[in-house]
Amino acid sequence: MAKTKSSAQSAADEAVLTQFAPLIYVAWADGTLTKDEAARIRRHVSKGGHAEDVVARVLDRWLNPEAPPTPSDLNALLERIRSTPRVRQEPRERPEPAVDQPRVLEAMHEVENALGVGGVDTLSMLLGRAHSDARAAASFDPDRMRACMDGDRAAIRERVFKVMHRPIFNIHRVQAMSLYREQVLACLRELAREGIGAIAFPKEYGGEGDIAGSIFAFEALAFGDMSVLVKYGVQFGLFGGSVYQLGTARHHRKYLRKIMRLELPGCFAMTETGHGSNVRDIETTAVYDPSSREFVIHTPHENARKDYIGNAALHGRIATVFAQLEVRGENHGVHAFLVPIRDEKGAPMPGVRIEDCGEKIGLHGVDNGRIYFDNVRIPRENLLNRFADVTEAGEYVSTIPSASRRFFTMLGTLVAGRISVAAASNCAAKAGLAIAIRHTAARRQFGNDDGPELPLLSYLSMQRALLPRLAATYALDTALYDLILRYAEAEGGDVREIESLAAGLKAYTSRHAMDTLQAAREACGGAGYMMQNRIGGIREDVDVFTTFEGANAVLLQLVAKSLITGLREQFGEMRVWRLVRYVTARATTAVAEKNPIATRRTDPDHLRDPDFHDAALRFRENHLLNTLARRLKARIDRGATPVEAMNDCQDHSISLAIAHVERVVHEHFRRRLEACSDEALKTVLERLRALYALDRLESDRGWFLESGYFEPGKAKAIRSEVSALCRELESDALALVEAFGIPPRFTEGQLVAAAH
Ligand SMILES: Cc1cc2nc3c(=O)[nH]c(=O)nc-3n(C[C@H](O)[C@H](O)[C@H](O)COP(=O)(O)OP(=O)(O)OC[C@H]3O[C@@H](n4cnc5c(N)ncnc54)[C@H](O)[C@@H]3O)c2cc1C
């Protein structure tokens, strides 16, 4: 090994040595370097076009397998690394960096691959720096990423964040429930005053007529206190939305302004103690009395009381009540009615009894209650009559003849709630990830005997806990964003095909949020359990997102049913048995076609190929759909009812629904990144996309092996590739959560302080 002779070296050599010192240090970390390894490293580092001859000279000297550095050479190198100033500002603000970290990091990944030693983590260890270095080392500009991901949302988010920064929004979760609820109501007033509750409503009633904007505003609120979010959702989304969507001009004129200004706080009273998921069979009755031209709203027994109703325990003065409509002794199914429940002073109206649901797991600032009606009379005009009406003479009229179709049309208009809950769930995942990734990048535990402890985020198990979830959060963000815009465009028209996607994404994203928050909580150790660090509170609040707006298992079955219906429609007149024979044959062919190529290939090019991911996700969905159709058919042929047949195959339906959502989410993510013109963003988004897809394939590898789509070697290769992607994304993780654009106030607790 040739000794360094600093005095004799040119300034250029010095600069290059400084540049590549971490790389060289890591290359020699285990004391040996083969020719192959040296060549591989050199191939990589010489790509950059930076003073190639000087780079070559320095590397000749330092990466010579025949002349390893002495311990004192290495110590000198380490000293050089540690004494080199590094610029800590945001990447876009820095002048000429003393060290081209992205380039070094890139090269170190290569070293890592070649030698199996730590790359980025080793760099942080060498530098002995906190996470700000890692942010500076990001391969892209987080502000650009934010702009790319935010799209049309940016302005509305800023508008909402501005209001959320007012002192009233500074909410302590651990406080008396009564005070908490009042503070949440005060926040709602503030939002209403700023017109944030009016965004979705038509301009002619003082709104902004911006459906997508209203869901984006909801998303922004999801970064703050979730009780404010849910109370906002109840007042302006569920209650206001039901009056707007299910009512007609007479209701709009009378109520919409008051609703959006919060002058008329209201409830959405659908669920009953006895009927939650199955709302078609609720038991509250609305009997038309032609003599007085009134409906009589009644709770026939204890189990038919309205339950868990937001805004009911304290503040609601009127409720959209869902009840079985009876006219002249005939039942016409579920309809919605506006029923006053409290007077102006807050006392329950005659015949209305209200109870507080009491303490809950989370959402302590929302006043959920139970409502009982004892023959409460309301005027005929209080029927929300967009889809059906009762004439003064007591005649039932509807443009939709079938009761069942009417019911589903009515529910379909309320799909915005599901989309909003899905979007808010992803925000909860973002907040959890931002907190956990910042913490684990700064917090150090264990390490090499002779060096500082390593950041938690440099450990592979931590990366595997957080980074695939980060990738999924990005992927879901693109699918949700597209769904919101699509829904807004379709608004007022036929939203049936959007319903299934909304149901699937709501179920999938709320589950993702819960899993992510738990992983984030554990990643932060004991500090994560402290309420001031927010993850626990968010997790408690978001928990119910898996239940309200449709319990997840029920929604996933809706998705499966709609896929089966689609299959049937696709083949039109084809008789069912022929169809089944056809799809079975098709599925078998698909496996045979894929086998020789797809089942065995394990090279990185193939493993990261979006077409491979697309094909695998599509294959799984098609196969599950076809085999489900076949199984259902077999059961029905044997005399089972459709309900029995569906129940017998319920696990299958749920797997199909999840497979469908994952395929669709992947497609949205792929489209988004293909449209991105910034190469740096594209590279990191491509890694995230590949990680999302491979992580999904890995997590369902049992199925892929079972179905013959993978051979064992391929399953193993996918596992290695997931780990490799995690390693590659480590240095970008901080910038990726930065790009979520969450105001610091909503993610900063004591964690970072605790980490130092
Ligand atoms: C905090 C909170 C706020 C709420 N706010 C409102 C509100 O403002 N207005 C309102 O109307 N409602 C509200 N709800 C009610 C909510 O919408 C219901 O809780 C929800 O629809 C589920 O109904 P359920 O509780 O009766 O559960 P159930 O229907 O009893 O379901 C229990 C479990 O069984 C599963 N399940 C049900 N059917 C099937 C099936 N066929 N196959 C397999 N599994 C099945 C579900 O997935 C779930 O896991 C609220 C609830 C809570 C907790």
The ligand as an SDF file (V2000), in Angstrom:
LIG
                    3D

 53 58  0  0  0  0  0  0  0  0999 V2000
  -67.1730    6.3650   17.4640 C   0  0  0  0  0  0  0  0  0  0  0  0
  -68.2870    5.9700   16.5520 C   0  0  0  0  0  0  0  0  0  0  0  0
  -68.9750    6.9440   15.8580 C   0  0  0  0  0  0  0  0  0  0  0  0
  -70.0500    6.5960   15.0520 C   0  0  0  0  0  0  0  0  0  0  0  0
  -70.7830    7.5810   14.4550 N   0  0  0  0  0  0  0  0  0  0  0  0
  -71.9260    7.2440   13.8120 C   0  0  0  0  0  0  0  0  0  0  0  0
  -72.7950    8.2570   13.3370 C   0  0  0  0  0  0  0  0  0  0  0  0
  -72.5280    9.4550   13.4950 O   0  0  0  0  0  0  0  0  0  0  0  0
  -73.9290    7.8860   12.7110 N   0  0  0  0  0  0  0  0  0  0  0  0
  -74.2540    6.5770   12.5360 C   0  0  0  0  0  0  0  0  0  0  0  0
  -75.2980    6.3020   11.9500 O   0  0  0  0  0  0  0  0  0  0  0  0
  -73.4470    5.5860   12.9700 N   0  0  0  0  0  0  0  0  0  0  0  0
  -72.3050    5.8950   13.6290 C   0  0  0  0  0  0  0  0  0  0  0  0
  -71.4840    4.8950   14.0980 N   0  0  0  0  0  0  0  0  0  0  0  0
  -71.8740    3.5170   13.9110 C   0  0  0  0  0  0  0  0  0  0  0  0
  -71.0180    2.7570   12.9380 C   0  0  0  0  0  0  0  0  0  0  0  0
  -71.2980    3.1660   11.6340 O   0  0  0  0  0  0  0  0  0  0  0  0
  -71.2750    1.2630   13.1680 C   0  0  0  0  0  0  0  0  0  0  0  0
  -70.6520    0.9300   14.3760 O   0  0  0  0  0  0  0  0  0  0  0  0
  -70.7940    0.4000   12.0460 C   0  0  0  0  0  0  0  0  0  0  0  0
  -71.6010    0.5650   10.9270 O   0  0  0  0  0  0  0  0  0  0  0  0
  -70.7580   -1.0960   12.4340 C   0  0  0  0  0  0  0  0  0  0  0  0
  -71.9640   -1.5120   12.9790 O   0  0  0  0  0  0  0  0  0  0  0  0
  -71.9690   -2.2940   14.3620 P   0  0  0  0  0  0  0  0  0  0  0  0
  -71.2450   -1.4970   15.3580 O   0  0  0  0  0  0  0  0  0  0  0  0
  -73.3610   -2.6540   14.6760 O   0  0  0  0  0  0  0  0  0  0  0  0
  -71.1280   -3.6150   14.1110 O   0  0  0  0  0  0  0  0  0  0  0  0
  -71.6640   -4.9910   13.5500 P   0  0  0  0  0  0  0  0  0  0  0  0
  -72.4670   -4.7880   12.3410 O   0  0  0  0  0  0  0  0  0  0  0  0
  -72.2560   -5.7670   14.6790 O   0  0  0  0  0  0  0  0  0  0  0  0
  -70.2860   -5.6520   13.1250 O   0  0  0  0  0  0  0  0  0  0  0  0
  -69.4140   -6.2500   14.0930 C   0  0  0  0  0  0  0  0  0  0  0  0
  -68.3610   -7.0540   13.3620 C   0  0  0  0  0  0  0  0  0  0  0  0
  -68.9710   -8.0290   12.5480 O   0  0  0  0  0  0  0  0  0  0  0  0
  -68.5130   -7.9370   11.2350 C   0  0  0  0  0  0  0  0  0  0  0  0
  -69.5860   -8.2980   10.3180 N   0  0  0  0  0  0  0  0  0  0  0  0
  -70.8110   -7.7420   10.1780 C   0  0  0  0  0  0  0  0  0  0  0  0
  -71.4950   -8.3650    9.2100 N   0  0  0  0  0  0  0  0  0  0  0  0
  -70.6870   -9.3300    8.7100 C   0  0  0  0  0  0  0  0  0  0  0  0
  -70.7980  -10.2860    7.6820 C   0  0  0  0  0  0  0  0  0  0  0  0
  -71.8650  -10.3690    6.9110 N   0  0  0  0  0  0  0  0  0  0  0  0
  -69.7420  -11.0810    7.4560 N   0  0  0  0  0  0  0  0  0  0  0  0
  -68.6320  -11.0110    8.1810 C   0  0  0  0  0  0  0  0  0  0  0  0
  -68.4650  -10.1240    9.1540 N   0  0  0  0  0  0  0  0  0  0  0  0
  -69.4800   -9.2910    9.4290 C   0  0  0  0  0  0  0  0  0  0  0  0
  -68.0730   -6.4950   11.0630 C   0  0  0  0  0  0  0  0  0  0  0  0
  -67.0950   -6.3810   10.0540 O   0  0  0  0  0  0  0  0  0  0  0  0
  -67.5240   -6.2110   12.4320 C   0  0  0  0  0  0  0  0  0  0  0  0
  -66.1980   -6.6610   12.5000 O   0  0  0  0  0  0  0  0  0  0  0  0
  -70.4080    5.2320   14.8930 C   0  0  0  0  0  0  0  0  0  0  0  0
  -69.6820    4.2490   15.5800 C   0  0  0  0  0  0  0  0  0  0  0  0
  -68.6430    4.6010   16.4080 C   0  0  0  0  0  0  0  0  0  0  0  0
  -67.9270    3.5270   17.1620 C   0  0  0  0  0  0  0  0  0  0  0  0
  1  2  1  0
  2  3  1  0
  2 52  2  0
  3  4  2  0
  4  5  1  0
  4 50  1  0
  5  6  2  0
  6  7  1  0
  6 13  1  0
  7  8  2  0
  7  9  1  0
  9 10  1  0
 10 11  2  0
 10 12  1  0
 12 13  2  0
 13 14  1  0
 14 15  1  0
 14 50  1  0
 15 16  1  0
 16 17  1  0
 16 18  1  0
 18 19  1  0
 18 20  1  0
 20 21  1  0
 20 22  1  0
 22 23  1  0
 23 24  1  0
 24 25  2  0
 24 26  1  0
 24 27  1  0
 27 28  1  0
 28 29  2  0
 28 30  1  0
 28 31  1  0
 31 32  1  0
 32 33  1  0
 33 34  1  0
 33 48  1  0
 34 35  1  0
 35 36  1  0
 35 46  1  0
 36 37  1  0
 36 45  1  0
 37 38  2  0
 38 39  1  0
 39 40  1  0
 39 45  2  0
 40 41  1  0
 40 42  2  0
 42 43  1  0
 43 44  2  0
 44 45  1  0
 46 47  1  0
 46 48  1  0
 48 49  1  0
 50 51  2  0
 51 52  1  0
 52 53  1  0
M  END
$$$$
